């Protein structure tokens, strides 16, 4: 199932059916938010499938303004330097390698829609990072790698927009990763039953039509199951939390000379079997 949020005199939740969208609330769903559905597990998805099967679409998908496909998550966690060649780019910037997975927070107020503009804010070094983003379903604490897949609700696409000059104000990266509008995600959430193995998906980014990043999720240094096991050792992952699984090489800061985003630039991020998001830099 492909779940979306859209604007129709307020935020609504829906399921994609063909070229249309079924308004789940109008169709009688007792689940009123995507986070509710994520926490509802298989029972929620079974009920929604039955609703979608018997209901004709209410809207043309192409005519809707899509919102971020989940309400503000409790946590937005992102792993750094999780592809070998991107790790080499980080080496050139003087980012110290770690023997452990390297995690940072994106403050959840950064989350925006799949086609919303990116506001640069005060940064002079605006950058892009295409990522596969996992959405947590069943709460996870102390989960093994083998048990991790059972805790994933679905997948979406993220652009980990980065203010590189602010990113290195602190070793946590949080300031430079959390500007408002610097977390576009979407266009939908593909539920995990339709994408049981998220490894081996091609992911690419373009700036103004120029291909910048091209790799696949099978090249992660730490795969998603290892990420969930590591994170859940320390704290509970809750329904609707987002996990950005890392970006490959090809970011602007890693080029010689660096090529940062400018007002008017259009960034397209694509992940195989999910779709694409596209965001214009405002200004």
Order of alpha helices (4+ residues) and beta strands (2+ residues): beta-beta-beta-alpha-beta-beta-beta-alpha-beta-beta-beta-beta-alpha-beta-beta-alpha-alpha-beta-beta-beta-alpha-beta-beta-beta
